[in-house]
Amino acid sequence: MIAARWPGYVALGIAGLALAIGLLAGGGASGDRDDGDALERYARTEARAHQARAGDVAIDLPPPPDEDDDDVLTVEVRDDGAVVAGTWYADDELRDLARARARADDTAEAMVRSSSDLPYARVVEVLDLLRGAGLARVTMQADPDDPP
């Protein structure tokens, strides 16, 4: 990714240098009629460099775990514990369940869900608990029915 951005930064730097030299020399650079022409050319060059930089951003994310997959531990966080497959677990019980799942399958995953009115610190606490239990992957899913 950095290599793709490099030409844009070079073009921007060269345009800026040309503008500075032209203005310091008392006239426009490269045959510009006045300083306004030099600034306009600089703005066009900067816009092209920005377009080159903006088009090269690519993020490859793994697909989210399938909620209906039996191998994925779907955890709904509550104030006083968590619900997994309709059963309530205290934090210690949830940790034991996750450890057992991690021991049985080294690729075991968990997907954590919570409502927006639950304190974020509580959600992070459960995320850390699951990661500490040794699960290979722990993700967080937003509830589409929960307004922002």
CYANA upper distance limits for C-alpha pairs under 8 A (distance plus 0.5 A):
  1 MET  CA      5 ARG  CA      7.16
  1 MET  CA     56 ASP  CA      7.46
  1 MET  CA     57 VAL  CA      7.77
  2 ILE  CA      6 TRP  CA      6.79
  3 ALA  CA      7 PRO  CA      8.28
  4 ALA  CA     53 ARG  CA      8.11
  4 ALA  CA     56 ASP  CA      7.10
  5 ARG  CA      9 TYR  CA      7.05
  5 ARG  CA     52 ALA  CA      7.59
  5 ARG  CA     53 ARG  CA      5.82
  5 ARG  CA     56 ASP  CA      7.70
  6 TRP  CA     10 VAL  CA      6.74
  7 PRO  CA     11 ALA  CA      6.64
  7 PRO  CA     49 ALA  CA      8.43
  8 GLY  CA     12 LEU  CA      6.71
  8 GLY  CA     48 ARG  CA      8.29
  8 GLY  CA     49 ALA  CA      4.91
  8 GLY  CA     50 HIS  CA      7.49
  8 GLY  CA     52 ALA  CA      6.39
  8 GLY  CA     53 ARG  CA      6.69
  9 TYR  CA     13 GLY  CA      6.60
  9 TYR  CA     49 ALA  CA      7.27
 10 VAL  CA     14 ILE  CA      6.61
 11 ALA  CA     15 ALA  CA      6.62
 11 ALA  CA     45 THR  CA      7.72
 11 ALA  CA     46 GLU  CA      8.29
 11 ALA  CA     49 ALA  CA      6.96
 12 LEU  CA     16 GLY  CA      6.67
 12 LEU  CA     45 THR  CA      7.11
 12 LEU  CA     46 GLU  CA      6.08
 12 LEU  CA     49 ALA  CA      6.64
 13 GLY  CA     17 LEU  CA      6.63
 14 ILE  CA     18 ALA  CA      6.59
 15 ALA  CA     19 LEU  CA      6.65
 15 ALA  CA     42 TYR  CA      6.26
 15 ALA  CA     45 THR  CA      7.11
 15 ALA  CA     46 GLU  CA      8.17
 16 GLY  CA     20 ALA  CA      6.68
 16 GLY  CA     42 TYR  CA      7.23
 17 LEU  CA     21 ILE  CA      6.66
 18 ALA  CA     22 GLY  CA      6.56
 18 ALA  CA     29 ALA  CA      6.75
 19 LEU  CA     23 LEU  CA      6.60
 19 LEU  CA     28 GLY  CA      7.97
 19 LEU  CA     29 ALA  CA      6.70
 19 LEU  CA     38 ALA  CA      6.59
 19 LEU  CA     39 LEU  CA      7.65
 19 LEU  CA     42 TYR  CA      7.34
 20 ALA  CA     24 LEU  CA      6.54
 21 ILE  CA     25 ALA  CA      6.50
 21 ILE  CA     29 ALA  CA      7.36
 22 GLY  CA     26 GLY  CA      7.14
 22 GLY  CA     27 GLY  CA      6.06
 22 GLY  CA     28 GLY  CA      5.21
 22 GLY  CA     29 ALA  CA      4.46
 22 GLY  CA     30 SER  CA      8.13
 22 GLY  CA     38 ALA  CA      8.19
 23 LEU  CA     27 GLY  CA      6.06
 23 LEU  CA     28 GLY  CA      6.46
 23 LEU  CA     29 ALA  CA      7.66
 23 LEU  CA     35 ASP  CA      7.22
 27 GLY  CA     32 ASP  CA      8.05
 27 GLY  CA     33 ARG  CA      8.16
 27 GLY  CA     34 ASP  CA      6.65
 27 GLY  CA     35 ASP  CA      7.05
 28 GLY  CA     32 ASP  CA      5.01
 28 GLY  CA     33 ARG  CA      6.61
 28 GLY  CA     34 ASP  CA      5.65
 28 GLY  CA     35 ASP  CA      5.77
 28 GLY  CA     37 ASP  CA      7.65
 28 GLY  CA     38 ALA  CA      6.10
 29 ALA  CA     38 ALA  CA      6.90
 32 ASP  CA     37 ASP  CA      6.03
 32 ASP  CA     38 ALA  CA      6.38
 33 ARG  CA     37 ASP  CA      6.79
 34 ASP  CA     38 ALA  CA      7.23
 35 ASP  CA     39 LEU  CA      6.69
 36 GLY  CA     40 GLU  CA      6.58
 37 ASP  CA     41 ARG  CA      6.62
 38 ALA  CA     42 TYR  CA      6.61
 39 LEU  CA     43 ALA  CA      6.62
 40 GLU  CA     44 ARG  CA      6.78
 41 ARG  CA     45 THR  CA      6.68
 42 TYR  CA     46 GLU  CA      6.56
 43 ALA  CA     47 ALA  CA      6.58
 44 ARG  CA     48 ARG  CA      6.82
 45 THR  CA     49 ALA  CA      6.70
 46 GLU  CA     50 HIS  CA      6.55
 47 ALA  CA     51 GLN  CA      6.70
 48 ARG  CA     52 ALA  CA      6.75
 49 ALA  CA     53 ARG  CA      6.77
 50 HIS  CA     54 ALA  CA      6.47
 51 GLN  CA     55 GLY  CA      6.70
 52 ALA  CA     56 ASP  CA      7.43
 53 ARG  CA     57 VAL  CA      8.12
 64 PRO  CA    139 THR  CA      8.22
 65 PRO  CA     69 ASP  CA      8.30
 65 PRO  CA     72 VAL  CA      7.45
 65 PRO  CA    109 GLU  CA      8.20
 65 PRO  CA    111 MET  CA      7.65
 65 PRO  CA    139 THR  CA      8.48
 66 ASP  CA     72 VAL  CA      7.65
 67 GLU  CA     72 VAL  CA      7.20
 67 GLU  CA     74 THR  CA      7.13
 67 GLU  CA    111 MET  CA      7.95
 68 ASP  CA     72 VAL  CA      8.21
 71 ASP  CA    108 ALA  CA      6.91
 71 ASP  CA    109 GLU  CA      7.50
 72 VAL  CA    108 ALA  CA      7.10
 72 VAL  CA    109 GLU  CA      5.53
 72 VAL  CA    110 ALA  CA      5.79
 72 VAL  CA    111 MET  CA      7.31
 73 LEU  CA     84 VAL  CA      7.72
 73 LEU  CA     98 ALA  CA      8.47
 73 LEU  CA    108 ALA  CA      8.35
 73 LEU  CA    109 GLU  CA      6.64
 73 LEU  CA    110 ALA  CA      4.86
 73 LEU  CA    111 MET  CA      6.62
 74 THR  CA     84 VAL  CA      6.50
 74 THR  CA     85 ALA  CA      7.70
 74 THR  CA    110 ALA  CA      6.22
 74 THR  CA    111 MET  CA      5.33
 74 THR  CA    112 VAL  CA      6.57
 74 THR  CA    113 ARG  CA      8.06
 75 VAL  CA     82 ALA  CA      6.81
 75 VAL  CA     83 VAL  CA      6.32
 75 VAL  CA     84 VAL  CA      5.56
 75 VAL  CA     85 ALA  CA      8.43
 75 VAL  CA    110 ALA  CA      7.53
 75 VAL  CA    111 MET  CA      6.55
 75 VAL  CA    112 VAL  CA      5.30
 75 VAL  CA    113 ARG  CA      6.59
 76 GLU  CA     82 ALA  CA      5.96
 76 GLU  CA     83 VAL  CA      5.56
 76 GLU  CA     84 VAL  CA      7.03
 76 GLU  CA    112 VAL  CA      6.44
 76 GLU  CA    113 ARG  CA      5.26
 76 GLU  CA    114 SER  CA      6.11
 77 VAL  CA     81 GLY  CA      6.98
 77 VAL  CA     82 ALA  CA      5.02
 77 VAL  CA     83 VAL  CA      7.09
 77 VAL  CA    112 VAL  CA      7.50
 77 VAL  CA    113 ARG  CA      6.68
 77 VAL  CA    114 SER  CA      5.67
 77 VAL  CA    122 ARG  CA      8.46
 77 VAL  CA    123 VAL  CA      7.09
 77 VAL  CA    126 VAL  CA      7.75
 78 ARG  CA     82 ALA  CA      5.60
 78 ARG  CA     83 VAL  CA      7.85
 78 ARG  CA    114 SER  CA      7.73
 78 ARG  CA    118 LEU  CA      7.95
 79 ASP  CA    118 LEU  CA      7.57
 79 ASP  CA    122 ARG  CA      7.65
 80 ASP  CA     90 ALA  CA      7.38
 80 ASP  CA     91 ASP  CA      8.46
 81 GLY  CA     88 TRP  CA      7.47
 81 GLY  CA     89 TYR  CA      6.14
 81 GLY  CA     90 ALA  CA      4.99
 81 GLY  CA     91 ASP  CA      5.93
 81 GLY  CA     94 LEU  CA      8.50
 82 ALA  CA     88 TRP  CA      6.20
 82 ALA  CA     89 TYR  CA      5.82
 82 ALA  CA     90 ALA  CA      7.03
 82 ALA  CA     91 ASP  CA      7.71
 82 ALA  CA     94 LEU  CA      7.81
 83 VAL  CA     87 THR  CA      5.81
 83 VAL  CA     88 TRP  CA      4.89
 83 VAL  CA     89 TYR  CA      6.55
 84 VAL  CA     88 TRP  CA      7.00
 84 VAL  CA     89 TYR  CA      7.88
 89 TYR  CA     93 GLU  CA      6.06
 89 TYR  CA     94 LEU  CA      6.05
 90 ALA  CA     94 LEU  CA      6.60
 91 ASP  CA     95 ARG  CA      6.66
 91 ASP  CA    126 VAL  CA      8.28
 91 ASP  CA    129 LEU  CA      8.46
 92 ASP  CA     96 ASP  CA      6.81
 93 GLU  CA     97 LEU  CA      6.63
 94 LEU  CA     98 ALA  CA      6.63
 95 ARG  CA     99 ARG  CA      6.59
 95 ARG  CA    129 LEU  CA      6.85
 95 ARG  CA    130 LEU  CA      6.95
 95 ARG  CA    133 ALA  CA      6.49
 96 ASP  CA    100 ALA  CA      6.64
 96 ASP  CA    133 ALA  CA      8.14
 97 LEU  CA    101 ARG  CA      6.74
 98 ALA  CA    102 ALA  CA      6.58
 98 ALA  CA    130 LEU  CA      6.83
 98 ALA  CA    133 ALA  CA      6.28
 98 ALA  CA    134 GLY  CA      8.02
 98 ALA  CA    135 LEU  CA      7.36
 99 ARG  CA    103 ARG  CA      6.59
 99 ARG  CA    133 ALA  CA      5.32
 99 ARG  CA    134 GLY  CA      6.75
 99 ARG  CA    135 LEU  CA      7.82
100 ALA  CA    104 ALA  CA      6.68
101 ARG  CA    105 ASP  CA      6.63
101 ARG  CA    108 ALA  CA      6.98
101 ARG  CA    135 LEU  CA      8.10
102 ALA  CA    106 ASP  CA      5.99
102 ALA  CA    107 THR  CA      7.82
102 ALA  CA    108 ALA  CA      6.10
102 ALA  CA    133 ALA  CA      7.74
102 ALA  CA    134 GLY  CA      6.22
102 ALA  CA    135 LEU  CA      5.61
102 ALA  CA    136 ALA  CA      7.89
106 ASP  CA    135 LEU  CA      7.77
106 ASP  CA    136 ALA  CA      6.97
107 THR  CA    135 LEU  CA      7.68
107 THR  CA    136 ALA  CA      5.73
107 THR  CA    137 ARG  CA      8.05
108 ALA  CA    135 LEU  CA      6.05
108 ALA  CA    136 ALA  CA      6.08
108 ALA  CA    137 ARG  CA      7.44
109 GLU  CA    135 LEU  CA      6.27
109 GLU  CA    136 ALA  CA      6.27
109 GLU  CA    137 ARG  CA      5.24
109 GLU  CA    138 VAL  CA      6.27
109 GLU  CA    139 THR  CA      8.49
110 ALA  CA    130 LEU  CA      8.07
110 ALA  CA    135 LEU  CA      7.68
110 ALA  CA    137 ARG  CA      6.88
110 ALA  CA    138 VAL  CA      5.28
110 ALA  CA    139 THR  CA      6.85
111 MET  CA    138 VAL  CA      6.34
111 MET  CA    139 THR  CA      5.37
111 MET  CA    140 MET  CA      6.09
111 MET  CA    141 GLN  CA      7.13
112 VAL  CA    127 LEU  CA      7.77
112 VAL  CA    138 VAL  CA      7.84
112 VAL  CA    139 THR  CA      6.59
112 VAL  CA    140 MET  CA      5.15
112 VAL  CA    141 GLN  CA      6.50
113 ARG  CA    140 MET  CA      6.54
113 ARG  CA    141 GLN  CA      5.75
113 ARG  CA    142 ALA  CA      6.91
113 ARG  CA    143 ASP  CA      7.44
114 SER  CA    118 LEU  CA      7.38
114 SER  CA    123 VAL  CA      7.69
114 SER  CA    141 GLN  CA      8.38
114 SER  CA    142 ALA  CA      7.81
114 SER  CA    143 ASP  CA      7.69
115 SER  CA    143 ASP  CA      7.43
115 SER  CA    146 ASP  CA      7.22
116 SER  CA    146 ASP  CA      7.20
116 SER  CA    147 PRO  CA      8.37
116 SER  CA    148 PRO  CA      7.90
118 LEU  CA    122 ARG  CA      7.63
118 LEU  CA    123 VAL  CA      8.07
119 PRO  CA    123 VAL  CA      7.45
120 TYR  CA    124 VAL  CA      6.78
121 ALA  CA    125 GLU  CA      6.62
122 ARG  CA    126 VAL  CA      6.99
123 VAL  CA    127 LEU  CA      6.73
124 VAL  CA    128 ASP  CA      6.56
125 GLU  CA    129 LEU  CA      6.64
126 VAL  CA    130 LEU  CA      6.71
127 LEU  CA    131 ARG  CA      6.72
127 LEU  CA    138 VAL  CA      7.48
128 ASP  CA    132 GLY  CA      6.41
129 LEU  CA    133 ALA  CA      6.78
130 LEU  CA    134 GLY  CA      7.49
130 LEU  CA    135 LEU  CA      6.97
130 LEU  CA    138 VAL  CA      7.53
131 ARG  CA    135 LEU  CA      6.17
131 ARG  CA    136 ALA  CA      8.21
131 ARG  CA    137 ARG  CA      8.02
131 ARG  CA    138 VAL  CA      7.02
142 ALA  CA    146 ASP  CA      8.37
